[in-house]
Amino acid sequence: MQRRTMFWMATAALAVAAPLVAGGFYLQLGNPEANPKAQKMNAVLVIKATGCHDPASATITGKAIGVVSGQRREIPLKVDALGGPGEFALAQQWPKEGRWVIELVGKNGEQFTNALVPAGPDGIDRVHAKFDMKQFARADVDGMLNP
């Protein structure tokens, strides 16, 4: 009897854990120099929605959050589709001066993911980007603006 109980407990644990391991929704950041269409769009960043979902139905929105001359600013960004499923391009729409964090939000049905990408006079810093499947707090953005 104990063996049967352990079997059902293990089966239930696997059933609960499988969706946690099997899926996900993520953003990958790419170099626009590797994509001729992104280059034509003057993109500074390529974004790809990946994971176990239909990438063609993913949407990406963005905003630039920055500090220029001591003033905090937020600028909504236009994120353009590149043509491939889940592929997007972002052109620079914020001033070159100051420190900026680009906040990217991905949605696909009920799935959510987001990224924070530092930017400044030297361009986009993909190496120090942060990714999460829950909304970042203002403190996360402030920490990137004021290292």
Short mmCIF file of the C-alpha atoms (twelve columns), coordinates in Angstrom:
data_MODEL
# 
_entry.id   MODEL 
# 
loop_
_atom_site.group_PDB 
_atom_site.id 
_atom_site.type_symbol 
_atom_site.label_atom_id 
_atom_site.label_alt_id 
_atom_site.label_comp_id 
_atom_site.label_asym_id 
_atom_site.label_seq_id 
_atom_site.Cartn_x 
_atom_site.Cartn_y 
_atom_site.Cartn_z 
_atom_site.pdbx_PDB_model_num 
ATOM 1   C CA . MET A 1   0.000  0.000  0.000   1 
ATOM 2   C CA . GLN A 2   2.799  2.408  0.834   1 
ATOM 3   C CA . ARG A 3   4.383  1.800  -2.572  1 
ATOM 4   C CA . ARG A 4   1.145  2.787  -4.338  1 
ATOM 5   C CA . THR A 5   0.857  5.975  -2.243  1 
ATOM 6   C CA . MET A 6   4.437  6.940  -3.075  1 
ATOM 7   C CA . PHE A 7   3.756  6.313  -6.760  1 
ATOM 8   C CA . TRP A 8   0.754  8.678  -6.751  1 
ATOM 9   C CA . MET A 9   2.643  11.300 -4.770  1 
ATOM 10  C CA . ALA A 10  5.504  11.200 -7.275  1 
ATOM 11  C CA . THR A 11  3.058  11.373 -10.197 1 
ATOM 12  C CA . ALA A 12  1.318  14.394 -8.668  1 
ATOM 13  C CA . ALA A 13  4.663  16.128 -8.054  1 
ATOM 14  C CA . LEU A 14  5.693  15.602 -11.675 1 
ATOM 15  C CA . ALA A 15  2.364  16.888 -12.933 1 
ATOM 16  C CA . VAL A 16  2.796  20.084 -10.945 1 
ATOM 17  C CA . ALA A 17  6.483  20.545 -11.823 1 
ATOM 18  C CA . ALA A 18  6.216  19.808 -15.561 1 
ATOM 19  C CA . PRO A 19  4.708  23.163 -16.571 1 
ATOM 20  C CA . LEU A 20  7.356  24.978 -14.549 1 
ATOM 21  C CA . VAL A 21  10.189 23.281 -16.401 1 
ATOM 22  C CA . ALA A 22  8.613  22.701 -19.803 1 
ATOM 23  C CA . GLY A 23  7.732  26.225 -20.801 1 
ATOM 24  C CA . GLY A 24  8.560  29.797 -20.383 1 
ATOM 25  C CA . PHE A 25  8.588  33.031 -22.266 1 
ATOM 26  C CA . TYR A 26  11.833 34.936 -22.675 1 
ATOM 27  C CA . LEU A 27  13.365 37.838 -24.535 1 
ATOM 28  C CA . GLN A 28  16.688 37.488 -26.321 1 
ATOM 29  C CA . LEU A 29  18.641 40.580 -27.313 1 
ATOM 30  C CA . GLY A 30  20.599 40.605 -30.521 1 
ATOM 31  C CA . ASN A 31  22.980 42.730 -32.499 1 
ATOM 32  C CA . PRO A 32  21.258 44.628 -35.332 1 
ATOM 33  C CA . GLU A 33  24.459 44.469 -37.380 1 
ATOM 34  C CA . ALA A 34  23.746 40.760 -37.911 1 
ATOM 35  C CA . ASN A 35  20.334 41.472 -39.451 1 
ATOM 36  C CA . PRO A 36  20.148 43.389 -42.772 1 
ATOM 37  C CA . LYS A 37  16.477 44.325 -42.256 1 
ATOM 38  C CA . ALA A 38  17.249 45.705 -38.778 1 
ATOM 39  C CA . GLN A 39  20.120 47.711 -40.257 1 
ATOM 40  C CA . LYS A 40  17.751 49.279 -42.815 1 
ATOM 41  C CA . MET A 41  15.497 50.279 -39.902 1 
ATOM 42  C CA . ASN A 42  18.457 51.929 -38.102 1 
ATOM 43  C CA . ALA A 43  17.885 49.573 -35.198 1 
ATOM 44  C CA . VAL A 44  20.146 49.693 -32.155 1 
ATOM 45  C CA . LEU A 45  18.703 46.466 -30.744 1 
ATOM 46  C CA . VAL A 46  17.042 43.300 -32.040 1 
ATOM 47  C CA . ILE A 47  14.598 41.549 -29.701 1 
ATOM 48  C CA . LYS A 48  13.409 37.976 -30.141 1 
ATOM 49  C CA . ALA A 49  10.539 36.412 -28.200 1 
ATOM 50  C CA . THR A 50  11.420 32.791 -27.434 1 
ATOM 51  C CA . GLY A 51  10.158 29.899 -25.339 1 
ATOM 52  C CA . CYS A 52  7.393  27.334 -25.556 1 
ATOM 53  C CA . HIS A 53  4.723  29.497 -27.173 1 
ATOM 54  C CA . ASP A 54  3.656  30.849 -30.527 1 
ATOM 55  C CA . PRO A 55  6.235  33.607 -31.130 1 
ATOM 56  C CA . ALA A 56  4.131  35.097 -33.932 1 
ATOM 57  C CA . SER A 57  1.495  36.157 -31.386 1 
ATOM 58  C CA . ALA A 58  3.984  37.816 -28.996 1 
ATOM 59  C CA . THR A 59  3.924  41.573 -28.514 1 
ATOM 60  C CA . ILE A 60  6.765  43.751 -27.263 1 
ATOM 61  C CA . THR A 61  6.388  47.251 -25.858 1 
ATOM 62  C CA . GLY A 62  9.095  49.531 -24.572 1 
ATOM 63  C CA . LYS A 63  9.971  52.756 -22.879 1 
ATOM 64  C CA . ALA A 64  13.183 54.616 -22.209 1 
ATOM 65  C CA . ILE A 65  13.665 55.770 -18.629 1 
ATOM 66  C CA . GLY A 66  16.490 58.198 -18.125 1 
ATOM 67  C CA . VAL A 67  18.119 61.023 -16.290 1 
ATOM 68  C CA . VAL A 68  19.181 64.036 -18.336 1 
ATOM 69  C CA . SER A 69  20.604 67.122 -16.586 1 
ATOM 70  C CA . GLY A 70  19.301 65.797 -13.268 1 
ATOM 71  C CA . GLN A 71  15.736 65.356 -14.570 1 
ATOM 72  C CA . ARG A 72  14.079 61.930 -14.743 1 
ATOM 73  C CA . ARG A 73  12.314 61.308 -18.052 1 
ATOM 74  C CA . GLU A 74  10.234 58.525 -19.579 1 
ATOM 75  C CA . ILE A 75  9.757  58.155 -23.319 1 
ATOM 76  C CA . PRO A 76  7.406  55.556 -24.855 1 
ATOM 77  C CA . LEU A 77  9.204  53.619 -27.583 1 
ATOM 78  C CA . LYS A 78  7.985  52.227 -30.877 1 
ATOM 79  C CA . VAL A 79  9.082  48.609 -31.319 1 
ATOM 80  C CA . ASP A 80  8.837  47.434 -34.932 1 
ATOM 81  C CA . ALA A 81  8.232  43.892 -36.178 1 
ATOM 82  C CA . LEU A 82  11.099 42.505 -38.240 1 
ATOM 83  C CA . GLY A 83  9.061  39.966 -40.183 1 
ATOM 84  C CA . GLY A 84  10.169 36.713 -38.579 1 
ATOM 85  C CA . PRO A 85  7.924  35.219 -35.891 1 
ATOM 86  C CA . GLY A 86  8.628  36.987 -32.594 1 
ATOM 87  C CA . GLU A 87  11.390 39.193 -34.039 1 
ATOM 88  C CA . PHE A 88  11.434 42.927 -33.362 1 
ATOM 89  C CA . ALA A 89  13.721 45.906 -33.898 1 
ATOM 90  C CA . LEU A 90  14.225 48.991 -31.754 1 
ATOM 91  C CA . ALA A 91  15.636 52.222 -33.179 1 
ATOM 92  C CA . GLN A 92  17.042 54.901 -30.866 1 
ATOM 93  C CA . GLN A 93  14.221 57.255 -29.888 1 
ATOM 94  C CA . TRP A 94  15.788 58.794 -26.773 1 
ATOM 95  C CA . PRO A 95  18.452 61.512 -26.504 1 
ATOM 96  C CA . LYS A 96  22.091 60.474 -26.782 1 
ATOM 97  C CA . GLU A 97  22.900 62.509 -23.672 1 
ATOM 98  C CA . GLY A 98  22.302 61.167 -20.183 1 
ATOM 99  C CA . ARG A 99  21.933 57.677 -18.769 1 
ATOM 100 C CA . TRP A 100 19.028 55.530 -19.885 1 
ATOM 101 C CA . VAL A 101 17.410 52.187 -19.145 1 
ATOM 102 C CA . ILE A 102 15.334 50.621 -21.888 1 
ATOM 103 C CA . GLU A 103 12.410 48.697 -20.405 1 
ATOM 104 C CA . LEU A 104 11.057 46.003 -22.723 1 
ATOM 105 C CA . VAL A 105 7.853  44.144 -21.869 1 
ATOM 106 C CA . GLY A 106 6.848  40.977 -23.684 1 
ATOM 107 C CA . LYS A 107 3.366  39.475 -23.587 1 
ATOM 108 C CA . ASN A 108 1.982  36.375 -25.208 1 
ATOM 109 C CA . GLY A 109 -1.497 35.572 -24.006 1 
ATOM 110 C CA . GLU A 110 -1.157 35.112 -20.255 1 
ATOM 111 C CA . GLN A 111 2.643  34.883 -20.424 1 
ATOM 112 C CA . PHE A 112 4.771  37.846 -19.331 1 
ATOM 113 C CA . THR A 113 8.455  38.639 -19.434 1 
ATOM 114 C CA . ASN A 114 10.537 41.798 -19.351 1 
ATOM 115 C CA . ALA A 115 14.049 43.139 -19.672 1 
ATOM 116 C CA . LEU A 116 16.002 46.195 -18.561 1 
ATOM 117 C CA . VAL A 117 18.798 47.274 -20.898 1 
ATOM 118 C CA . PRO A 118 21.273 50.044 -20.002 1 
ATOM 119 C CA . ALA A 119 21.960 52.679 -22.646 1 
ATOM 120 C CA . GLY A 120 24.080 55.800 -22.761 1 
ATOM 121 C CA . PRO A 121 26.301 57.920 -24.957 1 
ATOM 122 C CA . ASP A 122 28.231 54.789 -26.008 1 
ATOM 123 C CA . GLY A 123 25.071 52.950 -27.110 1 
ATOM 124 C CA . ILE A 124 23.189 49.883 -25.872 1 
ATOM 125 C CA . ASP A 125 24.801 47.643 -23.223 1 
ATOM 126 C CA . ARG A 126 23.321 44.174 -23.862 1 
ATOM 127 C CA . VAL A 127 25.936 42.551 -21.614 1 
ATOM 128 C CA . HIS A 128 24.509 44.127 -18.445 1 
ATOM 129 C CA . ALA A 129 20.818 43.655 -19.319 1 
ATOM 130 C CA . LYS A 130 18.547 42.085 -16.704 1 
ATOM 131 C CA . PHE A 131 15.696 39.699 -17.464 1 
ATOM 132 C CA . ASP A 132 12.783 38.484 -15.359 1 
ATOM 133 C CA . MET A 133 9.356  36.905 -15.685 1 
ATOM 134 C CA . LYS A 134 7.919  39.322 -13.108 1 
ATOM 135 C CA . GLN A 135 7.648  43.093 -13.322 1 
ATOM 136 C CA . PHE A 136 10.794 44.963 -12.298 1 
ATOM 137 C CA . ALA A 137 10.492 47.455 -9.439  1 
ATOM 138 C CA . ARG A 138 11.425 51.128 -9.723  1 
ATOM 139 C CA . ALA A 139 14.427 50.345 -7.511  1 
ATOM 140 C CA . ASP A 140 15.740 47.972 -10.218 1 
ATOM 141 C CA . VAL A 141 15.616 50.772 -12.797 1 
ATOM 142 C CA . ASP A 142 17.108 53.298 -10.353 1 
ATOM 143 C CA . GLY A 143 19.948 50.883 -9.583  1 
ATOM 144 C CA . MET A 144 20.844 50.747 -13.282 1 
ATOM 145 C CA . LEU A 145 20.569 54.520 -13.699 1 
ATOM 146 C CA . ASN A 146 22.736 55.233 -10.657 1 
ATOM 147 C CA . PRO A 147 25.389 52.493 -10.464 1 
# 
